[in-house]
Amino acid sequence: MKISVNVKPNAKQVKIERVNESHFLIRVKEKPQEGKANRAVIKALAEYFGIPQADVVLVRGQSSKEKIFEIKTDK
């Protein structure tokens, strides 16, 4: 399943808001430097869906606040 994510880096706490079925707003504490915020988003999504981090793949938006992730839920 592919989801759209808007990322807000430098937040005071990690928070995931589900806007609709395929769109999320995620706040992370990390700064958007050297992929730190992306890794924090992957960790947050893995915890949210209860899957390993390896099953969360950044498809598009490496350096953008708007990203597309693929969530691999079926094995």
Secondary structure as the mmCIF struct_conf table of DSSP 4:
data_model
#
loop_
_struct_conf.conf_type_id
_struct_conf.id
_struct_conf.beg_label_comp_id
_struct_conf.beg_label_asym_id
_struct_conf.beg_label_seq_id
_struct_conf.end_label_comp_id
_struct_conf.end_label_asym_id
_struct_conf.end_label_seq_id
STRN STRN1 LYS A 2 LYS A 8
BEND BEND1 ASN A 10 ASN A 10
BEND BEND2 LYS A 12 GLN A 13
STRN STRN2 LYS A 15 ASN A 20
TURN_TY1_P TURN_TY1_P1 GLU A 21 SER A 22
STRN STRN3 HIS A 23 ARG A 27
BEND BEND3 LYS A 29 GLU A 30
BEND BEND4 PRO A 32 GLN A 33
TURN_TY1_P TURN_TY1_P2 GLU A 34 GLY A 35
HELX_RH_AL_P HELX_RH_AL_P1 LYS A 36 PHE A 49
TURN_TY1_P TURN_TY1_P3 GLY A 50 GLY A 50
BEND BEND5 ILE A 51 ILE A 51
HELX_RH_3T_P HELX_RH_3T_P1 GLN A 53 ASP A 55
STRN STRN4 VAL A 56 ARG A 60
TURN_TY1_P TURN_TY1_P4 GLN A 62 SER A 63
BEND BEND6 SER A 64 LYS A 65
STRN STRN5 GLU A 66 ILE A 71
#
